[in-house]
């Protein structure tokens, strides 16, 4: 305990003396002639003297269940040895969650350390305000050279980066366009130059090229953002035969009977059977499904669902395998150039993804598979190899943590907190015991109603309030299946409450909201939920129509 306390004091003093020389630092700290004794007592003092490099690798829609070190039902069929290397040499965080399970809002929260209602990104279509503070800008001021390469998906020109080379909007899997800094920028899908090849390989090539040509006298912050394994799951030809003659295990919840659910959710969502229809008759711009048509002739409904699941999973996992290959290339480069020891290496995804759980694909829901982000971090100077943590981490915590490593205090406008101490094996008593979630895009995609809720270490309470509130995006008047304009799509849906006891029901197969044994727990959780909304300045009073729904359904 004495060692840890002394180390924390030294770290605190150094973070506010980062520009001092070693001699001046010790003098400022009031240690004087005790320098040698203190250095021997605190062997890792030097790690706080030098700002580490930060390599942030993020994929799109890569579920924790599809990463073998997380040990899911897929672990026997799926292998991600390179991503697992980060966990083996660092830490696996088991409860890392997004605050809104959709690409653009999650990316904005990671950059700003703020919820969408504070950074202005509620939906897929909201433009990111490039003039607001973000983590890259703070790191630039602290002396870092910054870059982002790959998927951006925030529509406006990246700011805070010394270099960028990003995909327009979602980007293409093959021969993608890329928009490079120093050239004319056009918002959204416009602009860019073609790079020949497969997108995951290209993003890694350009990331390594940037590392080779960066300034060696500065620490670096590189965000390497992959498009894969986002739909429509176009894998590289080299992975064509991965999983041939293999049956991918179905998740236990795939055949869930949803009658336990509230009316707010049970009739909504895109299931695997709907995906089968898309795969067998994909008509977008006259094209078939990009990885080949699903043949379902002569099959009954159950057989069609099973066949669609197998095709979905194999396409998805072949994309994910390419991610793993390229993570290995980046890790090897760091090892070969001697950068590993002073680089914080992070692997994550912008949110989770349903891989047949609850008979779903895609994300957006507050259920675990969608909510949970894989998060693996390696930093030899501070993180014990093979460690793990179960603390609740959210994506607004990422930016404060990066800044902490750089010796920068968390700015007041950020709503997250640094979890650096958790990585070292220490959790403060003040660390959060719950997290707040909100999905805004009511019925805009995949037939999913708007909802919010709270997740504690044991329970999850969800309120499907079923209102658009003007937050469905600017270009979402068409359904995902391209069926044409449907202005009725965003009309209110029936509200409902759900409660899950995650200790006794980790797969969320039993909604216990109406169970009288949980009445007291529900009352406490609603108080916590209101407190979270007030603390985060996301109160329902801003929306009179939502308050009307609350008056009718809050106490039911």
N, C-alpha and C positions, 0 to 999 in steps of 0.2 A: 504493500500500500504506500509506504514511504517513497519507494522508487517511482511509482506511478505519479504521485503527487508532485515530486520534484521535477519529473519530466514534463508534466503539464505546465508548471510554472516557467520552466525554461522555454518551452514552446511558445507560451503566451508572450514572454518578453521578446523573443526573437522575431515573432511575427510583426512586432511593432518597431523592429530595429533592423529590418531586412537589408537596408542599404549600408549599414555600418560594416566596417571591417571586423574580422574576428576579434582583434584586440579591443576595438571600441565597443563591440557587442558585449564582451565580458565585463568591460568597465561599466557600461550602461546598466548591466544587470546587477551591479553591485557585488560581483564575485571576486574581483581583483586577484590577489595572490592565491585564491582558492581554485583558480582555473583548472590546474592539473588534476586536483582531487575530484572536482566536479565532473571533468571529462571522463575519468575512470568510473565514476558512479553512474553516469548517464551515458552509456555506450552509444546511444543512437542520437545524441545531440546533433551530430553532423547532418543527419537526415533532414533536420528542420532548417539547416543553413542554406541548402541548395534547393531551389524550386524544381520539382520534378517535371518531366515531360508528361503530357496527358494524351493518351490515344483512346478515343471514344469510338468504338465500333458498334453501329446500330443497324440491325436489319429491320424489315417491315413485316409484321404479322408472324414473327417466329415464336411459336408457343413454347413455354417451358416444357410441356409434355413431349416436345419433339427434340429435346436436347438430352442426350443419354445420361449425363451426370445428375439429372433431376429424378431419375429412377421411376418414370411413369410406366403405365401398362405397355408403352411402346419400346421401353428400354431394351428388351430382348431382340427387337427387330431393327432398331435405329441406332446408329453409331455416329457420334460427332466428336471424334478424338481430338481435334484441334481446339474446338471450343472448350472441351473438357479440360484441356491443358491449363486454361486460365483458372478453373476451379481447383485443379490439383495443386497448382503453385500459389493459389490465393484463396479466395473466399466465395462461397455460394450463398447468396441471399435468397431465402425461401419465401419471403413475404414482401416482394417489391411490387407495387401496384401503380397503375395509371389513374389519373383523376377524371379522365373521360376517354373511353376506349375507342378512339378514332384517330387517324393519322395526323392530320393537320393540328388539331388542338393539343395533342400530346407533344408534338415537336415544339410548339410554341411554349408549352409549360416547361419543357426541358431547357430551352434557351433562356427563359426569363425567370424561372423559379416562381411563377405565378399561375394561378388558376385562369381558365379561359375568360371568365367574366372580368378579370383584371387586366389581362394582356390583349383583350379584344378579339380573341379567336375562339368562337363558340362552335363553329361548323367547319366542314371541309372547304367551304367557299370563301371564308373570311380572309381578307388580305391582312397579312402581318404588318403591323406598324413598325417599319424599319428604323424609325427615329427613337424608339423607346430603348432603355437600357437592356443589354443582354449579357450573358456570361462571357462571350467572346470579346466584347468591348472592354469589360473589366479586366480580362486577362491581357489584352493588348496594353492597357495602361500599366499593368504590372510587369511589363517587359517580355511577354510571350509573343512568339510569332504564331499566327492563327490561320487555320485553313479549314474549309469544308469541301468535301468531294463526294458526289453521289446524289442521293435523293434529298431534295430540299422541301418541296411541296408546300411552301408558305407564300408563293405567288409573287411577292415583291423581291427586289434585289437584296441579296444577303448583305448585311452590314456588320462591322466588327471583325471581318475576316481580311487578312492581308492577301489571301488568295482564295478563290472559289472556282469550282468547275462542277456544275450541278445539272441534273436532269430537268427538263421542262415538265412541270406538273408531275404525273405518275412516271413518265419515262417509258422507254421501250426496252424489251428484253434483248432484242437483237438489233445491231447497228443503231444504237441510241444516239439521239441528239444530246449535246452537252453545251451548257452556256458558261463560258469562261470569263473570269474577271479581266478587265482591261479592254473588253469588247462591248459593243452596243448591247444594252440590256433591254429586253422586252418582257413585260409581265406575263405571267401565266404560261400558256403553251407555246408562245411565240419565241422564235429565235433559236440559236444554237448551231453547232456544226456536228456532222456525223462522225462517230468513231466506230470503226468496223470491229465486230466481234460480239461476244456475249457480255451483257452488262455487268455481271458480278466480277468477271475477270478484268474488265476495263476499269471499273472503279478501283480495284486493288492495284492495277498497273499504275494508274495516275496517283494513287496515294503513295506508293513506294517511290515513284519519280519525284513527288514533292518532298518526301523525306530525304532523298538523295541530294536535292538541290536547295534545301532550306539553309538558313543561316546557322552556322554551328555555334555561334556565340550567344544564342538565345535558347531558352526552353521553348518547346513547341506545344501547341494545342491543336490536334488534328481530329476532326469529326469525319469519320469514314462511314458514310450512310449508304447501305445497300437497298436496292429496290426489292429484291427477292426476300422471302418467298411470297410476296403479294400476288393475288390473283391477276391474271388467269393462269399462273403457275407454269410458265414456259421454261422448261429446263434445258441445259446445254446438251447437244447431241451425244457427248461423251457419257452422259448418265442415262441414256435411253434404256439400257437393259438392267439398271439397278432395280432390284425387287422383282425381277422376272421370276415366275414360279414361287412367289412368296405371298402368303396371305397376311395382310397387315391386321393385327388384332383390333377388334372393335372395342371402343370404350364401354365400361359397364353401364353408363347412362344413355347409351345410344337409343335404346328402345324404351325410354322413359314414358310412363303413363302420366301425362301432364294434368290430370284431373285434380291433383293436389294443389296446383298453382292457383293464383288469383285470376279473376277475369281480366285484370290489367295486363297479363302476359301470356296466358295459356293459348290464346288463339293467334298469336303473332310470331314473327320470325321466319327465316328462310331455312327450311329443312333439307336434308340430303335428297329427299325425293324430288324437290324442286330443282336442286342442282342437277339431278339426272336429266330432267327436261331440258335444261340449258345445254348440257353436254351432248345431248342427242340431236338437238335442233338449233344450235347456236346460229342466229341469223344476223348478227351485227355486221353491217356493211357487206352482207352477202357471204360472209366467211363461216366456215365450220369452226368448231371448237379448236383452238390453236394447237393442242397436242393430240388431235385426232378425235373423231366422233365416237361417242359411247354407243355401242350396239346393244339394244335391249329387246329386240324382237323375240317373242315367245316367252318372255319372263313374266312372272306375276309381280305384284307390288313389292313384296318382300325381297324378291330376287333383284329387282331393279334398284332398290335402295342399297342392297349389299354391293352390287356391281358399281354403283356410283361412288360409294364410300371407298372402294378399293382404287378406283381411278383417281379420285380426288387425292387420296393419301399418297399414292405413288407419284403423281405429278408434283405435289407439294414437297414431298421428301426428296425428290430428285433436285428440286430447286435448292432446298436446304443443304443438301450435300455439297453443292457448289459453294455455298456460303462457308461451310466448314473448311473446304479445301483452301479457300482464299484467306480465311482467318489464319490458317497455318502458314501461308506465305508471308503474311505480315509479322507473325510471331517469329518466324525464322529470320526475317530481315533484322528485326530488333536484336535477336540473339547474335547474329553474325557481325553486327556493327557495334556491339557492346552497349547498346542503349537500354536493354531490358531492365537492368538493376535500378536505373533512375527514371523509369517510366511507369506511370499509373496506367494500367491497361484495363479497359472496361468493355465488356460485351453485354449488349441488351437488345431489346426490340421495342418499338414505339408503343406496343401494347401486346396483349395476348391474341389468341386465335382459337376458335372452336375447331377441333379435329374430329367431328362427329359426336362429341359430348352433347347431351340433351338433344340429339338429332339435329345439330346446327353446324353450319360452316359460317365463316366471317367472324365478326366481333361485336362491339357496341354495347352488349348487355353488361350488367353489373355482376353477372355470375363469374365464378372464379377463373375459368379458363380464358375468359376475355379480359378480365381485370388484371390478371397476374402477368407481370413482365419478368422474363428471365433476367437475372443480374449477377454477373460474375466479375470479380475484380482481383487483379494481381498487382502487388507492389511489394517486392521482397523486403524492403527496409522496414515495413510496418505491419504487413499482413502475414499471419501464420499460414503456411501451406496447408491445404486441405481443411480449412476451417469453414464454418457455416454460421449463419445467424437467422433468427426467426423474428426479429424486430420488424415492425411495420414501416416500410420505406415507401415514399411516393415520388412521382416524377418531378414534383416541384423541389425535391431535396437534391436533385442532381447538381444544379448550378451552384448552390451554396457549398456543396462538397468539393467541387472543382476549385472554387475560390479558396476554400480552406487549405487545400494542398498548395496553392500559390501564395499563401500567407495573407489572404485578404479576408476581412470580416464580412459577414453576410450583410448586404445592403438592406436598408429598412423596407424597401418596397417589395422585397422577395418574401413569399409566404412559406417557403420551405426552410429546412434546417440542415446543416451539415451532419452527415452520419459518419464522419471520419473516425470518431472514437469507437463506433460500433465495429468498424472494420478491424480495429485493433483488439476487439474482444471486450470492450467496456460499454455498457449501456447506462446512460444517466437515468435516474429515477424520474426525471422530468420528460423523458422521451415519450412520444405519443403512444397512446393505447388504442387509438381508433383512427379511421380516415374517412373523409367525405368524398362522395362520387356524384357526378352529374352528367347525364347524356341528354343533349338538347335537341338533336335533329329528329323531331317527332315524325315518324312514318316516312322519312325522306328516302331511306334505303332499307331494304330487307324487312320491311313491314314491322319495324321496331318502334314502340311508343317511347316518348320522353319519360325519364324517371330520374330520381335521385335517391340517395340513401347513405347509410353509415355502416362501416364494417369495423368491428372490434376484434380483439384477439380470438373471441369465441363465436360471436353472433354477427349476422348480417340482416339489416332491416332495409327494405326497399319500398318506396312509394312510387307507383306508376300513376302519375297525375294526368297523363294523356292529353297534353296541350302543346301546340306548336310554339306559342308565345313569340311568333315572328322569327324563330331561330331554326329554320330548316335549310338554310343555304340559298344561294342566289340562282342556282341552276339545277334544281332538284324537282322540277314539276313533271319529270318522267320517271317511271318506275325503273328498277334495275333491269328488268327484262325487255326494256325498250318498247313498251306497249302504248306509248304516246301520252300526251298531256292528260292529267287526271287531277283536276283542281280539288276534288273531294278527298284526295289522298291524305291531306293534312288536317282533316276534320278531327275533332276530339274523339278519343277512344275512352272506354270505360275505365275509371280509376280502380286501383286495387293495392292492397298491402301484402307483402310477403316477409316472413321471418325464417331464417335458417340457423339452426344450431350446428355450427361447423365442427364442433368437437364430436358430436354424435352422428352427424350427417355431412361429412366433408364433400360429398358429391352433390349436395343440394337437391335431394330427391324427395324431401318431405317439408313442405311449407307448414310451419307450426303457428302461424299467426292467429289462427282461431282456436288453438289449444289453450284451455283455461290455465294450465300449469305454467304458461309463459306470460300471463297477464302482467305480472309485476315487472318482468324483464322488459316487456314492450313499453311500458310506461317510462322506465328509466332510459331506454334507448331513444325514445322520442324526445326526451329532455336533452339528451346528448346531441341528437340530430339538430335540434333547434339552436343549441349552443354553438355547434360547428358552423351552421349557416350564418349566425350572427358574427362569429369570430372572423369568418372569411368574407363577410359582407356580401352574402348571396341570399338575402332574405326574400321571402315570398311577397312581402308587402309591395315590392316593385311591380308586381303583376296582379292587378285586381282580379282578373279572371281566375288566376291560380288560387287566390285567397278564397274565392267563392267555392272552389272545389275542396279546399282544405276544410272549410267550415262544415261541409257535408260529410267528409270522409276521414278527417283526422282522428276522431275518437271511435270510429267503427271497428 
